[in-house]
Amino acid sequence: MEKFGFNHFGGPDVFERFDQPQPTPKDNQVLIKVLAAGLNPYDVALRNGSQDSVRPLPFPIFPGTDVVGEIAELGADVDDYRVGEIVINHRSMGAYSEYVTASTAKILRKPASMSIAEAAGLPSAGITAYNTLMHFTNFKHGDTIAIMGASGAVGSLLVQLSLAAHLNVIAIANSANLDYLRSFGVQEVIAYDQPSDFERLAQTAKIGINLSRDPESTERLNNLVAPGGTFTSTTILPTDDQQRADINYQSVYPRKDYADLTALQDLNELIDQGLLHNTVFKTLPFTLAGIIEGHKLLESHHAPGKIVISH
């Protein structure tokens, strides 16, 4: 079968096409014929070697965590799925492949209301957004939450989850993306380059969520958080001398007791209710050229939405 990966670190052109044996599902697994895969910034970190010290892997490396596909075969003891069903799979790697196997604990049926491309872009960004809000904010209905980097893949889902949880959202993004955020129903949007809005809303947010790696943006978000509030980051925190004694600072980190399936089930329910939408920026062919182009786009400042490769 066809699989895409690389034998050394570098730019997008390091990708190669490999011929690999088709996997066989074990007990409680299914074989999935991949229809589409979502591309993520983590895939870039694997490819350029910046994750090597944290997660050393033998070559060849096959990236990809987000899959939508059709069940092609059932392993022993699988009685809750059938061949032909379309499922979402969140995995540790290997999504850039013609076929993958997955445990039934790592899959769920694709919502009928989502396209295959939309569903392929959901798992990693959706799970990150869900876990950040549900496990790292201690929010209450009516709280004000300020989200830095709100127009990105994680940010836009976090905005919608916050609105569904009846939070007052301050969405912060590039000025070109403010109308995109307003389309979700956000009343208060701020552009990075409008310092007057930061001053107007200073210390008004109970919760600040940082999705940006820009130190200046991080500092500005810090000034929006009210005394007694929480500053939660998936990226960087304010420096020690910027941190305030009246704010609780914490970093988002993965935990095994935060089940992917729980997050995806709740996300799917919101999707079916029309409360959550996943934007796709571009769908590319599931080919070597498509993957290379997708990785080039990942490293550009493209318009909001996910990049997906699809058959």
N, C-alpha and C positions, 0 to 999 in steps of 0.2 A: 504494500500500500504506500501511498504518497505521504511524506511528512517533511516539514520545513524546520530547519534549525541552523546552527553554526558551529564551526570547529575552532574558532578563535574570536576574541573580543574585537569590537570596532564599530564602524558606522553601519547603516542599513544594508550596505552591499555585502556584508559578511554572510548573509543568509544563503543557504544552499538547499537544493531539493534532495531528499534521501528516499531510498526504497527500503521499507521496513516490513517485517512480518506482521500480518494482521493479528491483533491481540484476540485472545479467547476469554470470554467472561468466566470468572470463578463463581463460587457459591455467593448468592446475594448480590451479584453484579449483573449489569446489562452491557451489551455491545451497542455503541451509538455510532451511527453514520453521521458524521459532522456535516451540518448544513451551513453553519455560520459560526464565526468566532469573533469576539470583541478584542480589540487591541487596547492595551493599558500602558501608562507610564512605567509600571513595574517591568513590563517586557523590555522596555528600553534600558532600564537599569541592569537587567540580566545580560542584554546584548553588549552594552558598552563596558561591562566589567565592574561597574561601581558597586554591585552587590556581592562581588566575589569574596570579599573579606568577611561578610556577614553570612553568606550562604554559598560556600564553595561547592561547585558541581563538576563532575567529569564531562569532558567533551565526547560526543556532540551534545549540545544543549538545545532542547526543544521548548520554547516558551509557550505561553498562552494559558490563561486561567478560566476563560469564559466561553462556554460552548452552548449552542443549541443544535439538537440533532434528532434524528429518527431512530428509535430503538430497532435494531436489526436482529438481535438475538438475546435470549434470556438465559442467565446462568441458573444453576440448580437452586431450588427453594424460592425463586422469585414468582410470586403469585399476585402481586398488587399492580403490576404493569403488564402491558401486552405489546407484542411486536407491531410496529407501525405508529406508536404514539410519539408525539413530539415533546421533548423534554429539555429543560435547562439543567446544565451541570456546571458547578463551580469546583474547580480542581486546582491542584498545586502547580501544575505545568502541563505542557504537552498538547494544548488545544489546536496548534497549527498542524492538524493531522487529518487524514481521511477518515479514520476510525479511532475511537477511544473506548476504553471500558470504564465503568463507574459503579460504585456501590449505590444501592437504592437509597442509602442514607444521604447521598450527595446529589440527588436529582429530584426534580418535581416537574409536573406537567406545565407546559407553556400556557399562559393565559390566552384565551381565545381572542381577547381584545388587542393583543400585541402582535405586531409583525415579527417575523423571524429575526430580522435585523435589530429591531428594538429590544427583543428579548436577549439577543447575543451580547448587547452592550450593558445589560443590567447587573449581572452577579457581583463583580468586584466593587464597582462604584456604589451599587445599591446596598450591599452588605456593610461597606465602610460608613456610608451615610446613616444607615439604620443603627449600627452599633454605637456610633459617635453620639447620636441623639439619645438613644435608649439607655446606654450604660455609662455615659461620661458627662451628663449634664444635670441630672436630678431635677428636671424641669417640672413646672406646674402650669396648668392651663392659665393663659393670660400673661405669662412671663414674656419679656422682650428678649429676643435672641438676635445678636449681630453676627452675620456670617461673612467672613473675609474670603474672597475667591468664590463667590456665590454662583457664577455663571459656568464654572467647570463641571465636569461629569459628576463628581461627588457633590459639589456645591448646589447644583440645580436640583438634585434629588433631595438633599438636605433641606433646601428651601421648601420644597413641596411637603416633605414629611413634617416640618415645623408648622406649616399652615394647617395641615390635617390634624395636628395636635393642638390647634387653637392657640398658637403662640403668635405674638406680634413680631414680625420679621423686619430687620434692617439688613438689606442685601447689598453687599459691596462688591463692585466689579469694575472692569474697564468701561469707560463711558460708552463705547460702541455696543455694549451688551445690556444696557439698562432697560431698553424696551423688551428685550427677551425676558428679563426677570419680571417686568410688569405684567407680561402675558400670563404668569402664574397667579397673579392676584396680589403681588407684593405692593404695599402702599408706600414703603419708605426705601428708596434705593439711593445709593451713594456711589459716585465714581471715585476711583483712586485719586484723580487729579482735581478734586473739589474740596480743599481743606476747610472751606467755610461750613460745609455740611458736617464734617467731623466735629467742628467746634459747636455747632448748633445741637448736636446729639451727644455731646460729651457726658459720660457717666449716666447713660439712660438704659443700658442693657444689663439685664440680670445675668445673661450668659453670652460669652464671646466664643465663637468657633473660628479657629485659624486654619485655613487650607492653603495659605500662601507661604512661599519661601523667601519673600522679599522682606528684609528686616524693617524697612520703613513702613510697609503695610502692617506688619506685626505690631509695631509701636503705635500706629494710629488706632488699630483695633483695641489695644490695651487701654487707650484713653476713652473708649466708648463704654467700657465696663464699669458698672456702678459699684460703690463700696459694698463689700459683702458678697459680690458676685463671683462667677467662675470663669476662668479663661482656659479653654480646652483647645489643644492643638494636635492636628495630625502631622504637622511638619516641624515648625520651630516655635519656641516660646520666646517672650521678650528676654533680653539679657538681664543678668542679675541686678544691675543698677537701674534697669527700667521697671523691674517688677515692684508692685506696690504691696505693702503689708496688709491692706484690706481686701485683697483678691486671692482666691484659691487657684493655683496654677496646676494643670495636669496635662500629660501627654496621652494620646490615644495609643493603645497597644493591643495586639491580638491576644485572645484568651480562648482556651479550648472549650470552656463552658459557655461561650457565646456561639451557639450552633448556627452554622450557615443556613441550614434548612429552616430554622425558626424565622430568621430574618427574611428569607426569600418567600416563605409562606405568607408572612404579614405584608410584604411588598406586593405580592400577587393579589392579595385581597384588596389593597388600596387601588391597584391598577384596575381590577374588575369594577370597583366602585366609581371609577373615573376621577380619583383624587391624585393619581400619580401618572406621570407621562415621562418616558425616557426618549430624549431627542437623539437622533442619528444625524451626524454631520455628513458622513460620506460612506457609501458601501463600495468596496473594491473587490475585484475577482480573487477567488481563493487560489492564487497562483504565486509563484516566486516573485514575479513583477508586482503583483498586488500587495504582497507583504512588504516588499522593499519600499513601495510608494507610501504605504500606511505608516511605516516607521519614520519616514521623512516628514510626514504630516504630524506625527506625534511630537516631533521636535520643533514644530513651527507654532506660531500663534494663530491657529485656525479659529474659525467661528465656533460657537458653542455646539456641542453634540459629540457623540461617540463615533469612532472610526471602526468599521466592521468589515471583515472579509467574508465573502459569501459565495457559495456555489450557484 
